[in-house]
Amino acid sequence: MSSNTKAATPEQIDAFASMKWAQPYLTSPEWIARERWRGGDPDTDIFCKSTMRANNGVTQWLELYLKTPPGEKIKKTASFMKFDQGLNGFPGICHGGATMAFMDEGLAYAMVVNEFLDTADNGGVARKHVEMWDAIKKGKPLIEVLKGMFVTAKLEIQFLGPVVVPGMVGIETEILELKEHKMTIRGVMKDAKGRPVMQADGIWVKIGGAAKL
């Protein structure tokens, strides 16, 4: 789908060196990596871009996708997050809301990479966000601004184990169903040792489409 051929950098590989099960993703030329980014507009993506990283929160956030033949949609992605004490809830455990946010973003990346991949490196995501904010500020109804965009319609989460802080997690994601107006995506979150700690199944639908749950 894209000419982007960037593998994980040595610094990114080193950041997750203790997560042995992640190394095949980080070192394989078949997996394309980039630091998580949804555009540089100051009014966009504040929660993940700033809030979760503040006060010793997230220190590394990497997203990858598995290359596919030209013309085929991307079906598999992965995300890796490293974080410090700033995300703790119960002593020594990552707050459940933070882990759910990680999962939601991990699943959403599978949608983002299919919708915006061809323009992402040229600011495609950023341009879309700026266009949306401009329309909202001019008074255009939100439902009209979102028309044609995929949004989360359903998210079922199973907590399988605690996530410790400081620590790191990885999310393996697969698109199970991909239609014009609907995506069904499954993600499994694992801790640094590769133990499953969460599973989620999400449905994304296109605003203004005909998809039904």
C-alpha positions as CSV (number, residue, x, y, z in Angstrom):
1,M,0.0,0.0,0.0
2,S,2.9,2.4,0.6
3,S,6.5,3.0,-0.4
4,N,7.3,3.5,3.3
5,T,10.1,0.9,4.2
6,K,11.2,2.1,7.6
7,A,12.1,-0.5,10.1
8,A,12.4,0.2,13.8
9,T,15.5,2.2,14.7
10,P,18.3,0.9,16.9
11,E,17.1,3.3,19.7
12,Q,13.5,1.9,19.5
13,I,14.8,-1.7,19.5
14,D,17.0,-0.9,22.5
15,A,14.0,0.6,24.4
16,F,12.2,-2.7,24.3
17,A,15.3,-5.0,24.5
18,S,14.0,-6.8,27.6
19,M,10.7,-7.7,25.8
20,K,12.1,-10.7,24.0
21,W,8.8,-11.7,22.3
22,A,8.7,-8.2,20.6
23,Q,12.0,-8.5,18.9
24,P,10.7,-10.3,15.8
25,Y,8.4,-7.4,15.2
26,L,11.1,-4.8,15.8
27,T,13.9,-6.4,13.7
28,S,12.0,-8.0,10.8
29,P,12.1,-6.0,7.5
30,E,8.5,-7.1,6.9
31,W,7.2,-4.9,9.8
32,I,7.2,-1.2,9.2
33,A,7.6,0.9,12.4
34,R,6.9,4.5,13.4
35,E,6.6,6.5,16.6
36,R,2.9,7.0,17.4
37,W,1.7,10.2,15.7
38,R,-1.6,11.6,14.8
39,G,-0.6,15.1,13.7
40,G,1.1,18.1,15.2
41,D,-1.9,20.4,15.5
42,P,-2.0,21.7,19.1
43,D,-5.7,21.1,19.4
44,T,-5.5,17.5,18.3
45,D,-4.7,14.2,20.1
46,I,-3.9,15.9,23.4
47,F,-4.8,13.0,25.6
48,C,-2.4,10.5,24.1
49,K,0.1,13.1,22.8
50,S,0.5,15.0,26.1
51,T,-1.6,13.8,29.0
52,M,-0.6,10.1,29.1
53,R,3.1,11.1,28.7
54,A,3.1,13.7,31.5
55,N,4.2,13.1,35.1
56,N,6.4,10.0,34.4
57,G,3.7,8.4,32.2
58,V,4.4,7.0,28.7
59,T,8.1,7.2,27.7
60,Q,7.9,5.1,24.4
61,W,5.0,4.4,22.1
62,L,5.8,2.6,18.9
63,E,3.4,1.3,16.1
64,L,4.1,-1.2,13.4
65,Y,2.2,-2.9,10.5
66,L,2.9,-6.0,8.5
67,K,3.7,-5.2,4.9
68,T,1.2,-6.6,2.3
69,P,1.4,-7.0,-1.5
70,P,0.4,-3.9,-3.6
71,G,-3.3,-3.4,-3.6
72,E,-4.1,-5.4,-0.5
73,K,-5.3,-4.0,2.8
74,I,-3.2,-4.3,5.9
75,K,-4.6,-6.9,8.3
76,K,-2.0,-7.1,11.1
77,T,-0.5,-4.4,13.3
78,A,1.4,-4.2,16.6
79,S,1.9,-1.5,19.2
80,F,4.5,-1.3,22.0
81,M,4.3,1.0,25.0
82,K,6.8,1.7,27.8
83,F,5.7,3.6,30.9
84,D,6.7,4.7,34.4
85,Q,5.0,5.3,37.7
86,G,2.8,8.1,36.3
87,L,0.2,5.5,35.1
88,N,-0.2,3.6,38.3
89,G,-3.6,3.2,40.0
90,F,-3.4,0.5,42.7
91,P,0.1,0.5,44.0
92,G,2.4,-1.2,41.5
93,I,-0.3,-1.7,38.9
94,C,-1.1,0.3,35.8
95,H,-4.5,2.1,36.0
96,G,-7.2,0.1,34.1
97,G,-8.3,3.2,32.2
98,A,-4.7,3.6,30.9
99,T,-4.6,0.0,29.7
100,M,-7.9,0.4,28.0
101,A,-6.7,3.6,26.3
102,F,-3.7,1.7,25.0
103,M,-5.9,-1.1,23.7
104,D,-8.3,1.4,22.0
105,E,-5.4,3.1,20.3
106,G,-3.8,-0.2,19.3
107,L,-7.0,-1.4,17.7
108,A,-7.6,2.0,16.1
109,Y,-4.1,2.0,14.5
110,A,-5.3,-0.9,12.3
111,M,-8.0,1.4,11.0
112,V,-5.7,4.5,10.7
113,V,-3.0,2.6,8.8
114,N,-5.6,1.5,6.2
115,E,-7.4,4.8,5.9
116,F,-4.4,7.2,5.9
117,L,-1.2,5.2,5.2
118,D,-0.7,6.5,1.6
119,T,-0.7,10.1,2.9
120,A,0.5,9.8,6.5
121,D,4.1,10.6,5.8
122,N,3.1,13.7,4.0
123,G,0.9,14.9,6.8
124,G,-2.4,13.2,5.6
125,V,-3.6,12.6,9.2
126,A,-2.6,16.0,10.3
127,R,-4.3,17.7,7.4
128,K,-7.5,15.8,8.0
129,H,-7.5,16.9,11.7
130,V,-6.9,20.5,10.8
131,E,-9.8,20.4,8.3
132,M,-12.1,18.9,10.9
133,W,-11.2,21.5,13.5
134,D,-11.7,24.3,11.1
135,A,-15.1,23.0,10.2
136,I,-16.1,22.6,13.8
137,K,-14.9,26.2,14.7
138,K,-17.0,27.5,11.8
139,G,-20.1,25.9,13.3
140,K,-20.5,22.9,11.1
141,P,-22.4,20.1,13.0
142,L,-20.1,17.4,14.4
143,I,-22.1,14.6,12.7
144,E,-21.4,16.3,9.3
145,V,-17.7,16.8,10.1
146,L,-17.4,13.1,10.9
147,K,-19.2,11.9,7.9
148,G,-17.1,9.3,6.0
149,M,-14.8,8.7,9.1
150,F,-14.5,5.4,10.9
151,V,-15.4,5.6,14.6
152,T,-15.6,3.1,17.5
153,A,-19.1,1.6,17.7
154,K,-18.4,-1.3,20.1
155,L,-15.5,-2.4,22.3
156,E,-15.6,-5.6,24.4
157,I,-12.6,-6.0,26.8
158,Q,-11.5,-9.0,28.9
159,F,-9.0,-8.3,31.6
160,L,-6.7,-11.4,31.9
161,G,-4.1,-10.2,34.3
162,P,-2.5,-7.1,36.0
163,V,-0.1,-4.8,34.2
164,V,2.7,-3.7,36.5
165,V,4.3,-0.2,36.6
166,P,6.9,0.7,35.7
167,G,6.7,-1.6,32.8
168,M,5.9,-2.2,29.1
169,V,3.2,-3.9,27.1
170,G,2.7,-4.9,23.5
171,I,-0.6,-5.3,21.5
172,E,-0.9,-7.7,18.6
173,T,-3.8,-6.7,16.4
174,E,-5.6,-8.4,13.5
175,I,-8.5,-7.2,11.3
176,L,-11.0,-10.0,11.3
177,E,-13.5,-8.3,8.9
178,L,-12.9,-5.4,6.6
179,K,-15.8,-4.0,4.6
180,E,-16.5,-0.6,3.0
181,H,-18.4,0.7,6.1
182,K,-17.3,-1.7,8.9
183,M,-14.2,-3.1,10.5
184,T,-14.0,-5.8,13.1
185,I,-10.7,-5.9,14.9
186,R,-9.2,-8.1,17.7
187,G,-6.3,-7.2,19.9
188,V,-4.3,-9.1,22.5
189,M,-2.2,-7.2,25.0
190,K,0.8,-9.0,26.5
191,D,3.2,-8.0,29.2
192,A,7.0,-7.9,29.0
193,K,7.2,-11.7,29.4
194,G,4.6,-12.4,26.7
195,R,1.8,-13.3,29.1
196,P,-1.7,-12.2,27.9
197,V,-3.1,-9.5,30.1
198,M,-6.1,-8.2,28.0
199,Q,-8.1,-9.2,25.0
200,A,-10.4,-6.9,23.1
201,D,-12.8,-7.1,20.2
202,G,-13.8,-3.9,18.6
203,I,-16.2,-2.8,15.8
204,W,-15.5,0.4,13.8
205,V,-18.2,1.8,11.5
206,K,-18.1,4.6,9.0
207,I,-20.3,7.6,9.8
208,G,-22.9,7.9,7.2
209,G,-22.5,4.3,6.1
210,A,-24.9,1.4,6.1
211,A,-23.1,-0.8,8.6
212,K,-25.1,-2.5,11.3
213,L,-23.8,-4.1,14.5
